[in-house]
Structures are given as structure tokens and as C-alpha cells.
Amino acid sequence: MLKHITCSQLRLGMYVHALDGSWLNHGFWKNSFLLKSSADLQRLQSSGITSLWIDVARGLDVLDVAPSAPEHTPPAPVASIDEIPSEQTWHQDIEHARQQCKLAQAAVTQMFHEARMGRAIQPEQAELLAEQIQQSVERHPAAFLSVARLKSADTYTYMHSVAVSALMVALANQLGLPSQQVKRAALAGLLHDMGKAFTNPDILNKPGALTDEEFAHMKQHPQQGYELLLESINDIEVLDACLHHHERLDGKGYPHGLNAPHLHLMARMTAICDVYDAITSNRPYKSGWSPAIALQRMAQWCGPHLDGRLFSAFVKTLGVYPVGSLLRLHSGRLALVFALSENKLLTPQVVCFYDTQRQQRIDPPLLLDLSTDAQEQIVAREDPDNWHFSDLDDLWQAAITANQPALDTLTA
Ligand SMILES: [Fe+2]
């Protein structure tokens, strides 16, 4: 149950559901969390936030509820902080990731707006946003990356920046880069496409292939982004990633046609994360590729286009069957990956929704954990283009809530 309280009523053990006020102003990267540390309590109370929402089902209530109880009733036991489970479920992590993505998207939208108005990027704001994305990814990579892949047509450019930033963090961590480099990777991903603020929106959102002239206009965005960032960002590797994320190892990319010896780590990483997010996202003129199919095809582009060593690390980051992948199981059922457990990347949690032998939908769809189900196993990745299911994202969203009624309605 949610309760609106003043910041002065806050105490350790409460579960903060949402903070009032702007995310960027209060500087708290987490919007919902169990308040366990005195330092966080002090920070919140001195942050300028005057009120917030707490969830009393997940943490302590305000202190003034006790006196209202009848005198003969023993006071309700106050749960110790240690008794409150800090382990979040997959569903809770997804909800948290959704909130964070929404906030990040709003902040990126504002950055693009400022750039279009001719204003320089505020480096402190961009760094804070990148840090918040980094912390969200490190809290639960699969949850954040799963949510960040969902984009609507009108928010594509902004959510793409958030998603690439998140993928960069995951890849940098997989590569074991030092924390300063992970931070840098988050910022490079976030800012890599800022030049699109200057791309004609009709071309940027064109529902179809670009003409040569339109493509030439679009290809200016790395240089334009670089020039914009040059005014306020002094990190040479971030600038380099922005300028060179469309270069290829064989020198056939743009804007400068640089080849392998001239392409640095951040630019190579950004190229991989950028391509992956672009080809797995739904666009007005084409459906995104299934994550597993995308990885399969990208593997063929290593060498001439992408860095193979970095790509191998990228695959390890996402798992062989990333969330959202369409799979064929031994039983002939088609299943969608909706969750991954750590160290069980080969046996994801799936929702089975189509029987290829009977050629009919499974009604209601069936949730399976392949790490514990001895009867079932993956036999192949499937290309969604061969099946024309239009509701895979809805199916995924219903599955992550493990909400059987929601699944029932999908096949009604
Ligand atoms: Fe780009």
C-alpha cells in the first residue's frame, strides 16, 4: 500500500516507492528502494525533497500509526531491517527498470531539445544521467536491457541513446574494464547520436528507405554531434566514439573511412552496441530482428565491419538466447525468452505460445523455466520474420508479470 509522507517522517526500514521532484535535481539515481543506510537517509533529508511515497507493504510504516491503536493492544512488532527481504523479484526489477528508463528517456529528450535550441550539452547532467544508467544496469542487467529494447516510433532516437548507453555498460563490465572506463562507456553510448538533433525529423523518422540525398544528410550526424560535444565534453574517447561509431574495420564506414588501426576501443564498442540496438528495435517501416537472430547475423559482420573479439564479449553479455528471442523447443513448441537467470544463460525462462505440430496457438500460453524442466530443451533459434506474429512484445510484457489472466487475453 502506498502512503504519501513528508521527508521528515522518513526513517530507516521504510520502502521508498517514489520521490517527488525532478530526478536530475535530487540526484538520487534510485527512485524506489529500501532505505537501509543512515547516509542515504541524511542525503534524502538534505536533498530538498519535501515529500515522497512509501510502500508500507514492503517496508516500515510511519511512526504515528502506533498511538492510534487501542491501549490494550500490544504494539505491532516493528520489523527489523534485516527481516525485510532485500531480494527483488524479476518482476520488481522490471518495474524498477521501467521507471528508470522512463526517467532517462525524459532526460535524453530534454538534452536533444536543448541541442536543437542551439545550447551546449551540460556535461554534469549528461554524466549524472550516464552514471544513473550505469547503476541501473549493474543492479540487474537483463531487466534494464530488456526494457530498454522496447521503443515506440516517436521515442526511438531517445530510447536508442539510453539503450546503447546500457549496452555499453554491460559490455565494458564483461570486458573487465576499470570503473573509469565503464563510466566513459556509459557516457559515450548516451551521447553517440547527439548529432541527430540536427537531422531533419522527416528524414530521421521516414517510414521507408532513404534516397541517396537523404542518406547523405543523415550521414552528417557523427560530425555534427562531435562539433556539438566539443563545446562542453573534454573526454577525447567519448568524442572519438561519437565521431567514429559508423566507421568500419575495413575502412568502408563514415564519416572518414578510417580502417582498423585508426579505430579505438570506445568507437568499436559503440559500433557494436549501436548496430545491435538498431536492428533489434521495431521501426515504422520494419520489425526489429529477434535478439538471437540479430547476434547470429552480426557474427557474420565481424572482420570487415565489427570487432570480433569485442563481439564475442558482447554475446557473453547478452547470453546466447537474449531476452526477446524466439526459440523452437524439442516438443515442437515455439517459445519467447522472457527472463534469464545468472549463470543459466543457455536455459532461459520462456513462454510457450505456439504448437508447430498442431499449427495453433497454445491457449493459454505456458511459462517454463528451461533450467528446471527436464522434458524440454531448445533445438533452434527461429526468425520471427518467418512467422509474422504481431504480438511478441505484448506476449513478453504479459509473461514478465507472470500474470496468467494477462496471458489468457492474448490468445482470446
Ligand atoms: Fe549514429
Boltz pocket constraint, residues with backbone or C-beta under 6 A from the ligand:
constraints:
  - pocket:
      binder: B
      contacts: [[A, 192], [A, 193], [A, 221], [A, 245], [A, 246], [A, 274]]
      max_distance: 6.0
